[in-house]
Amino acid sequence: MKYRHSCHAGNFADVHKHVALLALLRALQGKDKGFLYLDTHAGRGSYDLSSPTAEAAAGIERFLASSCEAPELREYAALLGEFRSRAAHGHRYPGSPLIAALELRSQDRAVFIELQGAEAHALEESLAAFGAASAQLRIERGDGFERLKAFLPPAERRGLTLLDPPFEETRADFARLAAALAEALRRFPTGVVVAWYPIKDQRTTNAWLSGSLPPLAAPLLQSELWLYPRDARVGLNGSGLLIANPPWRFLERMQVWLPQLQSCLAAAPGGADHRSAAHRGAAHGGGSSARMLSQSAQ
């Protein structure tokens, strides 16, 4: 395995993804009926940021040092505070499985799929250490793209699926992500499905969205946040989410909190920018967008 998320945990893409995830979980909780949360690439659950990487320092640490007005951002900050107060160490960072475990009600359940044995074992330990191990949480070993077929549609007929592959092989993973998104909606047309993708160069992203992504018989929201010009040579320039069947008013709310998130991540705490001159110049191309995609745009 080339990719280890522990090297990137807490970066700006994680913040973007996890704010959206928390908002979606809480939107689903607007109804009493339970739902399934399905995480196809779960990872180890929590990460040690006692010595933050540069990515975490510019991501989650910068976010926590900022003051944001949107309720979605404040609620995510509060969740992190609760997690760190309950975890054994205050410097740990929750991945998507622990965020879900914090949020699920007694009538909800979750399935976490992880391919790598060591990561799956670490996830079991993270859930147990946090006191989240219960009958409503299930860890599955396997390829998340393949194993999702076993869990959709859920018995509850309500659900949220997160497709978050590591993108070790960018072209192959883009193709598999598109196929998994289509398969999840074929099996469960009314389910909420979230697909994360990296923005490394605009041509690849545009080609995927316009040519490789199949037409989907579901409303599709696109959310992008980038800190650098989308063709800058700094590695990960931006973070993208495709959200099928977004809840009512989700786009409207995202158009409020997403620009605020971009603003707080683009500048260091206190308004001083401590990045290198090259990064300061690149960051001038940062921005965000949230919109519904039409079938003709796919």
Stockholm file with secondary structure:
# STOCKHOLM 1.0

chainA/1-298         MKYRHSCHAGNFADVHKHVALLALLRALQGKDKGFLYLDTHAGRGSYDLSSPTAEAAAGIERFLASSCEAPELREYAALLGEFRSRAAHGHRYPGSPLIAALELRSQDRAVFIELQGAEAHALEESLAAFGAASAQLRIERGDGFERLKAFLPPAERRGLTLLDPPFEETRADFARLAAALAEALRRFPTGVVVAWYPIKDQRTTNAWLSGSLPPLAAPLLQSELWLYPRDARVGLNGSGLLIANPPWRFLERMQVWLPQLQSCLAAAPGGADHRSAAHRGAAHGGGSSARMLSQSAQ
#=GR chainA/1-298 SS CCCCGGGTTTSHHHHHHHHHHHHHHHHHTTSSSCCEEEESSCTTSEEECSSCCHHHHTTHHHHHTSCCCSHHHHHHHHHHHHHHHHSSSTTEEECHHHHHHHHCCTTCEEEEEESCHHHHHHHHHHHHHTTCCSTTEEEEESCHHHHGGGTCSCTTSCEEEEECCCCSSHHHHHHHHHHHHHHHHHHCTTSEEEEEEEESCHHHHHHIIIIISCCCSSCEEEEEEESSCTTCSSSCCEEEEEEESCCTTHHHHHHHHHHHHHHHHHSCGGGCCCSCHHHHHHHTTCEEEEEEECGGGC
#=GC SS_cons         CCCCGGGTTTSHHHHHHHHHHHHHHHHHTTSSSCCEEEESSCTTSEEECSSCCHHHHTTHHHHHTSCCCSHHHHHHHHHHHHHHHHSSSTTEEECHHHHHHHHCCTTCEEEEEESCHHHHHHHHHHHHHTTCCSTTEEEEESCHHHHGGGTCSCTTSCEEEEECCCCSSHHHHHHHHHHHHHHHHHHCTTSEEEEEEEESCHHHHHHIIIIISCCCSSCEEEEEEESSCTTCSSSCCEEEEEEESCCTTHHHHHHHHHHHHHHHHHSCGGGCCCSCHHHHHHHTTCEEEEEEECGGGC
//
